[in-house]
């Protein structure tokens, strides 16, 4: 494992820890409004909403980081 991967993993874990700590403190129900996607507000616990936003960010970041181009995933040229 190189240093870049280690520090990225460490940063990811620190952000995940922050989300967990915020979620533990905010256990009351929350109302989430996103009029472009939902007609009515979504009523859920704040923990679920924080985790869902984190998951969307992780998936989006993964897709942006890995790209989707044609050259990836194949055998490396020598």
trRosetta pair geometry for C-beta under 8 A, 3 or more apart (Angstrom, degrees):
i j d omega theta_ij theta_ji phi_ij phi_ji
1 5 5.2 -118 -167 84 88 127
1 6 5.6 103 139 -60 116 92
2 5 5.3 94 59 12 73 102
2 6 7.1 -135 102 -6 38 93
3 6 5.5 -57 -148 38 34 115
3 7 6.2 26 159 -14 69 107
4 7 6.2 -59 -147 39 27 103
4 8 6.3 26 155 -17 63 109
5 8 5.7 -55 -145 38 30 112
5 9 6.2 30 156 -18 65 107
6 9 5.9 -59 -150 37 28 110
6 10 6.3 28 153 -18 64 109
7 10 5.4 -49 -141 38 35 115
7 11 6.2 39 156 -20 65 104
8 11 5.7 -53 -148 37 30 112
8 12 6.3 33 153 -20 63 106
9 12 5.6 -53 -148 35 31 114
9 13 6.4 29 154 -17 64 106
10 13 5.8 -56 -148 38 30 109
10 14 6.4 32 153 -20 64 106
11 14 5.7 -54 -147 35 32 112
11 15 6.5 30 155 -16 65 104
12 15 5.9 -56 -150 37 31 109
12 16 6.3 31 151 -18 65 108
13 16 5.4 -52 -144 38 34 114
13 17 6.3 40 153 -23 65 102
14 17 5.5 -49 -147 33 32 114
14 18 6.6 36 151 -20 62 102
15 18 5.6 -50 -152 33 35 115
15 19 6.6 36 150 -18 65 102
15 54 7.7 161 141 -140 102 111
16 19 5.7 -51 -150 35 34 112
16 20 6.4 35 152 -19 65 105
16 54 7.3 107 -110 -176 64 143
17 20 5.6 -54 -148 37 32 112
17 21 6.3 30 155 -17 66 106
18 21 5.8 -55 -145 38 30 109
18 22 6.3 30 156 -17 65 106
19 22 5.8 -55 -146 38 30 110
19 23 6.2 30 155 -20 64 110
19 50 5.6 163 -162 154 90 112
19 51 6.8 113 161 -90 126 56
19 54 4.8 26 -119 -76 158 149
20 23 5.7 -57 -147 38 29 112
20 24 6.5 32 155 -24 64 103
21 24 5.8 -49 -147 29 32 112
21 25 6.8 23 157 -12 62 107
22 25 6.1 -66 -155 39 32 106
22 26 6.1 -7 162 12 70 116
22 50 5.8 -178 100 -137 115 156
23 26 6.4 -74 -133 55 28 87
23 27 7.7 72 166 -79 59 65
23 46 6.8 -177 -132 112 62 86
23 47 4.0 81 -165 -122 105 79
23 50 4.9 -148 -80 65 96 145
23 51 6.7 41 -93 -45 147 91
24 27 7.3 -11 -172 -55 29 100
24 47 7.8 67 -63 -99 32 113
26 30 7.5 28 159 -52 115 127
26 46 3.9 -75 132 104 107 152
26 47 7.0 170 89 -56 80 65
26 50 7.3 114 71 -34 126 135
27 45 6.4 -22 -167 -164 53 114
27 46 6.6 -123 -100 43 10 105
27 47 6.3 11 -114 -32 60 113
28 45 7.5 170 105 -143 19 71
28 46 6.2 40 63 -12 59 118
29 43 6.0 13 180 -177 118 90
29 44 7.1 180 -148 109 77 15
29 45 5.9 -68 -102 -96 52 50
29 46 7.4 157 -160 -29 11 76
30 43 7.6 174 85 -147 38 51
30 44 6.6 -24 60 74 81 61
30 45 6.9 61 14 177 88 21
30 46 4.3 91 -22 -80 130 77
30 49 5.5 -80 75 7 133 149
31 41 4.7 17 -176 157 99 139
31 42 7.3 147 -160 73 50 46
31 43 5.7 -21 -103 -97 71 71
32 41 6.3 153 70 -169 41 83
32 42 4.4 -22 62 62 102 100
32 43 7.9 -173 20 -75 76 24
32 44 6.7 -14 3 33 119 101
32 49 5.2 177 -64 -122 134 131
33 38 7.5 -135 -149 73 44 112
33 41 4.7 -44 -83 -107 79 97
33 42 7.8 -176 -74 20 33 72
34 37 4.7 3 115 38 112 106
34 38 5.5 74 67 24 81 98
34 42 7.8 -2 20 3 96 112
35 38 7.2 -79 -109 68 24 61
35 39 7.7 47 -145 -120 63 31
38 41 7.1 103 112 -108 128 20
38 42 5.9 -52 -169 -41 177 96
42 49 7.7 147 100 -95 117 107
44 48 4.5 -85 154 74 124 132
44 49 5.6 144 83 -49 113 91
45 48 4.9 95 62 4 83 100
45 49 7.3 -156 95 -3 45 87
46 49 5.6 -58 -148 40 38 111
46 50 6.1 39 155 -20 71 105
47 50 6.0 -55 -147 36 27 109
47 51 6.3 22 157 -14 63 110
48 51 5.8 -59 -147 40 29 109
48 52 6.1 31 155 -22 66 108
49 52 5.7 -52 -143 36 30 112
49 53 6.4 29 157 -16 64 105
50 53 6.0 -58 -149 37 29 108
50 54 6.3 29 153 -18 64 109
51 54 5.5 -56 -147 38 32 113
51 55 6.2 34 154 -21 67 106
52 55 5.7 -53 -146 36 30 112
52 56 6.4 32 154 -20 64 104
53 56 5.8 -50 -147 34 32 112
53 57 6.5 33 152 -17 62 106
54 57 5.7 -58 -152 38 31 112
54 58 6.3 31 152 -20 67 106
55 58 5.7 -52 -145 35 33 111
55 59 6.3 29 158 -15 66 106
56 59 6.0 -56 -146 40 29 107
56 60 6.1 28 156 -17 64 111
57 60 5.7 -57 -142 41 28 110
57 61 6.0 28 159 -17 65 110
58 61 5.8 -56 -144 40 27 110
58 62 6.2 29 156 -21 63 108
59 62 5.7 -54 -147 36 29 112
59 63 6.4 27 156 -17 63 106
60 63 5.9 -56 -148 37 30 108
60 64 6.3 24 156 -14 65 109
61 64 5.7 -57 -144 41 31 108
61 65 5.9 30 158 -21 67 110
62 65 5.8 -55 -140 38 27 110
62 66 6.0 9 166 -3 65 113
63 66 6.4 -63 -136 47 24 97
63 68 7.0 4 -169 -51 84 109
64 67 7.6 22 -178 -72 28 43
66 72 7.1 138 177 163 79 167
67 72 6.2 145 74 -22 116 147
69 72 5.7 99 71 -4 85 102
71 74 6.9 -87 -176 24 47 116
